[in-house]
Amino acid sequence: MSRHRMRRDARRMRRSGVEPVMVMTDGVQFGPIAIVVIGTWLWRYRSELAPVALASCAEIAAVVLHIAHPTWWAGILAAAAVAAWLVALFGHMVGLTWAPERAYAAALVLLVGGWVAAGTALGPGTPPLPALMIIGGAICAVPWWAHRRRRARVRVERTLAAWPEIAHAVGLAGSRIQSAVVDLWGYRARVALARGQTVEDAMTKLPALESALGTRRGAARIQPIPEKANRLELRVIETDPHADAITWPGPSITSIAEPVELGVFEDGSPVRVSLLRRHALVGGVAGAGKSGGMNVIMGNLSACPDVIVWGIDLKRGMELLPWASCLDRLATTPKEAAALLRDAVTILDGRAEMLAMRGLRVWEPTPDAPALVILVDEYAELVDDAPAAIGAADSIARRGRAPATTLLVATQRPSQKAMGHGAVRSQMDVRIGFRVRERRDTDLILGQGMHKAGWHADRLDAPGKFLLSAPEHDIPRRARAYLLTDQIVQDTTTRHAERRPALDPVSLSALNDATTRTHTVVPASVEPTGRHVRKDAPQKADEALWDVLTAAPDEGATLSDLIAATGMSRPTVYRRLGQLEADGRIHQVSRGRWRARGDDPA
Ligand SMILES: Nc1ncnc2c1ncn2[C@@H]1O[C@H](COP(=O)(O)OP(=O)(O)OP(=O)(O)O)[C@@H](O)[C@H]1O
């Protein structure tokens, strides 16, 4: 039977719903079939076989070079060294984003190049080169075979290679995969629909699609691509992004004008929200992750040279002290908090006046004219301990947006009482709701009627999970905040502390004018701790440091005591302690504790 006729018969059988079966007869030539089968197999396992292919290429190259140009070995070795150096330095440009990946690739280039050079000079069959190739090759292949992202990519490629059959089985015959990207949690594929198919059609096929792709139930999502009615994005989540704590990947922004990345949604997409000229409320029961959420925001804001952050932490600075070196000012007592908020209103007024004079509508933050964000950890404490400050907070909440002087408030349960019966809660543009105990508490944090509308913060089941309500987030989607360990906080503050901006001249002159107008001498205990409002701050801080060290008990003063008493940053306290220790005026009693030497003359 001719091949043409066989194909025609097969087509006819398919049309009639019968799958053709290949029957081997004596006349069939096995050679071409074997080649096709082996070729298909090699192509299918090309990723796993890459080390074998590389070793074969090296072997062939060494044979050819040894015969034709045995003296080239030195040049080959030099080229391999240069190539390895280039891979190590610029590998991230070709997708080797992770440093160990670059190190592996560079080492491999050097080893293979070195082996080819040796093979060129001596001949690839000269011992110990064959043994080196087999044993070294096997060892070098292990990281490649074990690489999680490579395996995931191959698995996805194989799944999507079967798309024509999958599409046929679920009723989307004729659709095509245009591209696919593998990420940490699964993969996304862009699908071009066949003529007449719609995204809505595809959405109704989701359960069938999950079955055909072999995923777990609910793992696949379909999203339309706004520009094209016949395109969609298929998202498959293979690993639940919320199963474990997600380590903070580092700051996602360098300007407050960019949206801050707080964590990831259940589908693995990043949670981004803009904080520019917006007030934010963070709520949830104790242990739900509010401080963790504030840490993510702080980590991002501290990376922005166009925002100054002031902090109020009446829990004796427990939450914000680790960030002290990146905070322009930190209040840990009710009096300091009242002074801080009063100064913030002064700045707000000064900025508003300047905007009005220049006919400008809003304050555009720049490193020379930074936005001012006031972080308040546990607002209810402020209401209880510094009720006089609530008027100032209200004023900032109502008028602070245009002059970029905004509040970021955390509290467990933002009832009217806890919020001081003021305007603060109603003025919050961004609401971040961590787990609450009772249903109605959802409405307290996220807004009236939100629980009914499907925002169930009471059902969040792990610390760090939250719901986000903001102008650009109006549907309830569970998210999980990134987690910053103490070590990450410490590293981040060390990195960012030196790059913090200073208050702008408009704000500074508003503060100076206010001091001159009132003619009041601010008592030391009320004096604000910001580095831009105290000209004699360094001297006073040194005096305070010395006072604490001399008054310290036998077991010494802790680093937190010293930071709290001086308002100095952690690195500055360390520097001062180093100087004093070198001068022989203090000694380290134990790890993290210091005190003045009894015989110090000062
Ligand atoms: N994003 C997160 N991912 C995983 N675990 C988290 C996350 N955030 C917080 N946690 C865990 O929950 C614990 C409590 O978190 P956190 O201190 O932020 O809660 P909180 O709401 O601020 O509590 P409190 O009101 O008592 O200060 C942390 O010690 C941490 O182990």
PDBQT file of the ligand as one rigid body, heavy atoms in Angstrom, charges set to zero:
ROOT
HETATM    1  N1  LIG A 701       3.875  37.402  56.737  1.00  0.00    +0.000 N 
HETATM    2  C1  LIG A 701       4.048  36.457  57.643  1.00  0.00    +0.000 A 
HETATM    3  N2  LIG A 701       4.268  35.193  57.253  1.00  0.00    +0.000 NA
HETATM    4  C2  LIG A 701       4.444  34.216  58.174  1.00  0.00    +0.000 A 
HETATM    5  N3  LIG A 701       4.421  34.410  59.502  1.00  0.00    +0.000 NA
HETATM    6  C3  LIG A 701       4.190  35.637  59.952  1.00  0.00    +0.000 A 
HETATM    7  C4  LIG A 701       3.988  36.734  59.051  1.00  0.00    +0.000 A 
HETATM    8  N4  LIG A 701       3.791  37.848  59.783  1.00  0.00    +0.000 NA
HETATM    9  C5  LIG A 701       3.860  37.469  61.080  1.00  0.00    +0.000 A 
HETATM   10  N5  LIG A 701       4.095  36.155  61.181  1.00  0.00    +0.000 N 
HETATM   11  C6  LIG A 701       4.254  35.360  62.411  1.00  0.00    +0.000 C 
HETATM   12  O1  LIG A 701       3.290  35.794  63.359  1.00  0.00    +0.000 OA
HETATM   13  C7  LIG A 701       3.914  36.270  64.537  1.00  0.00    +0.000 C 
HETATM   14  C8  LIG A 701       3.178  37.510  65.040  1.00  0.00    +0.000 C 
HETATM   15  O2  LIG A 701       3.288  38.518  64.047  1.00  0.00    +0.000 OA
HETATM   16  P1  LIG A 701       3.228  40.072  64.405  1.00  0.00    +0.000 P 
HETATM   17  O3  LIG A 701       4.074  40.387  65.582  1.00  0.00    +0.000 OA
HETATM   18  O4  LIG A 701       3.509  40.802  63.147  1.00  0.00    +0.000 OA
HETATM   19  O5  LIG A 701       1.716  40.209  64.815  1.00  0.00    +0.000 OA
HETATM   20  P2  LIG A 701       0.952  41.503  65.293  1.00  0.00    +0.000 P 
HETATM   21  O6  LIG A 701      -0.353  41.470  64.629  1.00  0.00    +0.000 OA
HETATM   22  O7  LIG A 701       1.784  42.702  65.080  1.00  0.00    +0.000 OA
HETATM   23  O8  LIG A 701       0.796  41.242  66.837  1.00  0.00    +0.000 OA
HETATM   24  P3  LIG A 701       0.761  42.347  68.005  1.00  0.00    +0.000 P 
HETATM   25  O9  LIG A 701      -0.510  43.107  67.818  1.00  0.00    +0.000 OA
HETATM   26  O10 LIG A 701       0.784  41.499  69.251  1.00  0.00    +0.000 OA
HETATM   27  O11 LIG A 701       2.007  43.170  67.844  1.00  0.00    +0.000 OA
HETATM   28  C9  LIG A 701       5.355  36.561  64.139  1.00  0.00    +0.000 C 
HETATM   29  O12 LIG A 701       6.234  36.328  65.188  1.00  0.00    +0.000 OA
HETATM   30  C10 LIG A 701       5.612  35.623  62.996  1.00  0.00    +0.000 C 
HETATM   31  O13 LIG A 701       6.119  34.402  63.491  1.00  0.00    +0.000 OA
ENDROOT
TORSDOF 0
